[in-house]
Amino acid sequence: MSATALSQQPPAFLKLLAHDLRWRLVSALARSDHRVNELVRLLDQPMNLVSYHLKQLRDQQLVTERRSSADGRDVYYSLDLDLLRTRYFATGAALHPALSTSGSTKMDSLQVRRPTRVLFLCTHNSARSQMAEAILRRLGGERVVVFSAGSEPSQVHPQAVQAMAAIGIDISQQQSKHLDTLAGQSFGYIITVCDRVREVCPLFPDDPERIHWSFADPAAVEDGTAQERAFQQTAQQLVTRVRHLLTLIDRGQRGTL
């Protein structure tokens, strides 16, 4: 090995995550979006310290922020898992080419588990939760049983149907329903995909894991062309989130029913 290679500094990515508090922030955001006050409580650290390290992560584009649609004074922070994964393996490649890929992620074909029940919630159950339900059902297959509902159900948005059709999924027959229709049922995961419904989500049996994905409502975009684009972007972002969720489900990081 050359002296030049041995004298290279560790990648900035490693330095960024090597800090204890930043690692804990990334760990918290890897499973759910959070507001800063929630991160302060989870990490038991002062607000100014948490905010400082969130800024370090934002400056490297690993964490993004979005103002809450429920309370405009709140900001939700999200971790870009795709970018984190890319930089993680690029860091490995800096040491040795064999570390540049994730290797096999195939599950044991003999492992049999009961399907995981997942519930997606948004206010009107007209777009985000309907799209997430259909995407997880398609990608998860027999591994999952998927539902969606809303606190103020209306009807499936035509643009949601169109955006999903563009990625080969038909939701034209899906119906909006009230979350009360699922009261008393058990779920492995309950995932809120809008900020408003997160505040009114009821309790469900067996203490399901609650995850929040802070998505803006594409239906709130008024311009027709911009609204169509917003629905398309939401569909693509949901595909990414659902794929990461399936990794948790496949690895049994939450009990199944």
N, C-alpha and C positions, 0 to 999 in steps of 0.2 A: 504494500500500500504506500502511496506517495505521501511525502510530508505535507503536501498541500491539503490532501484529503483529511489527514489527521488534525490539521490546524483549523478546519472549518468550524464555525460556530453552530450550535444547535439551531434548527429552524425556528423562526419566530413563533410558529404555531405551537411548538412544544413549550416555549417560554410563556406563551399566553395562557395555556391550560395548566401549567405547572403550579400556578398560584392556587393555594388552598381554597380561597373564597371564590375565585373564578371557576374552579372545577366544580364546586358545590352549586354555583349558579347554573352552570351548564347541565349538571345532573338533574336539577329541579326542572329546568325548561325542556329537557329531553323527553319528558312524559306529558307535559301540559303547558299551555300558555299561562302566564301569571301577571298580576299587577305588582307594582313595586312594593306596596305595603304587605302583600302576601309573601313575597320573597324575604322581606325584612323579618317577618314572623317565622317563616320556615327556617331561616338561617340563623335567627337570633343575633343579628348584627345591626349596627346603627344605619339609619336611612342614608346618611351621606356616604358611608363606606360602600353600601350596596350599589348606590347610584353611580359612584365612581367606577366600580368594576364592571357594571353594566355598560358604561360608556366605552371602556376598553374593548369589550366584546362587540359593541356596535361599530366601533371604528374599524374592526376587522371583518365587518359584514356577517359575523356568525350569529348575531342577534339583531332582530328587527323590532320596531315598535309600531303600534297602531292605537290611535285614540279610541276609547271605548264608545260603542254606539249606544250603550245604556246610560252611561254617565260620562259626559265629555271631559270631566276633570281627571278621569282615570286613563292610564295608558297600559295596554297589554304588551308584554314582551314575548317574542317567539324565537325559538332556535331553528336555524336553517340546517336541518339534519343532512341534507344532500351535500351542502358545501362542507360541513364538518367531516363527512365521510371522505369526500374528495381530498381534502387537505390531510386527513389522517393517513390515507394510503400513499399520498405523495411524500409525506414525512418518512414512511417506511421505505419507500423507494430510494430516498436519499442515503439510506444505510446500505441497502442491498436490493437488487432487482426482484429477488424472490419475495420481498415484502411489499410489492407494489399492488397486489390484488388481495382480495379478502379470502381467497381459497374456497373450499367447498362449504356451502351452507345447507346442503341437503339434509332433510330430517330423516330420522330412522323410519323406514317404510313400514316397519312392523309395529311402530308405536300407535296405539289406538286410544283416542280420547274423545269424550263426548264433546259435541260442538259448543263453542263459546257463544253466549247470547250477548248481543251488543245493541244498545239503544242510542240513536242520534236524536237530539232535540234542537229545535229552533223555534222562534216565536210563532210563525204562521204555518210551519211545516209545508212550505210551498216551494222551496228552492234548495237551500244548503243542506238541510237534513235529508230531504228526498234524494238528492244527488249522492250524498254520502252513503245512504242506505243501499242504493243500487250499485254503487262502485264496490262497496265491501262485499255485497252478495256475489257480484261477478268475480272479483279477485279471490275471495275467500272460499267460494264453493261450499263443500260440505263441512268445512272446518267451523263455519259460523252460522248462526241464526240471527237475522238482522231485522230491526224495527226502526221506525222513526215516528215522531209525534211533535206536537206543538202546544204552547200554552194558549194561543189564540188561532186555532187552525182556520185556514181559508180554502184554497185550492191550489193544485200544482201549477206553477207559473209556466206559460207557454215557452218562454225563453229557456227555462230549465229543461224542458222536454227537448228543445232544439239543440241545446249545448250537449246534452247527453247523447242524442242521436248522432252527433258529429264524432263521438268517440265509440260508437257502436253499441250503445246501451239504450234500450227502450224503456222509458218510464211513463209512457202515455196512459197506462192503465192504473198507475199508483194514485192513491187517495190520501188527502190530508186527514189527520185525526187528532183528537185531543189526548194529551198525555194521561188524562184521568182514565182513559180506556185501558191503560196498561198498569194501573195501580195494583199493587200486590204481587206483581210478577217479579221474578228474580233475573238479574243480569250480571254478567261478568264485568262489563264496562258500560258506563253511561257517559256519552260524549256530547257536550253542548257545543254548538257551532255558531251561536250568536251570543252576544254579551247580555242582552236583555233576559233571555230565558235562563241564563245561568243563575240569576238572582232569585228565580221562583221555582227552580227545580225541586220537586218533592223528594222525600226519602223513599228508598226502595229496600226490600228485604235483602239480607245477606251481605250488606255493606259493599256494594259494587265499587270498583275503582272509578272515580270521577275524573274525567279529562276535559279540558277546555281548549277548543281551537277558535281563536278570535278571528272570525271572518266578517268582513263588511258585507252588507246585504246588497247583492248585485241588482236586485229589483229597485233599490233606492236611486239608482242612476237613471236620470230622466231622459237624456238623449238616446234615441233609438239605436244608433250605431255604437255608441259608447256602452250602452246597456248590454247589447249582444256580446261585445268584447269582454265586459265584466263577467258575464255568465261563463264564457269560454275559459277565462282565466281562473275562475272559481272551480270549474270542473277539473282543470289540470292540477291546481293546488290540492284539491281533495284527493286526486289519484295518488299524489306524492304522500300525503298524510296517511292515507289508508294503507299504503304499502308498508310504511314504517310501523303502523299499528299491527299489521299482520305478523311482523317480526316478533313483537311482544307475545302475540297469541300463540304463534308456532313454538316459541321457546318456553311456553307454559309459565310466563311471568305473572299470570293471574289465574286463580282457580277457575276451573270449568264447572258446569252444572250437569 
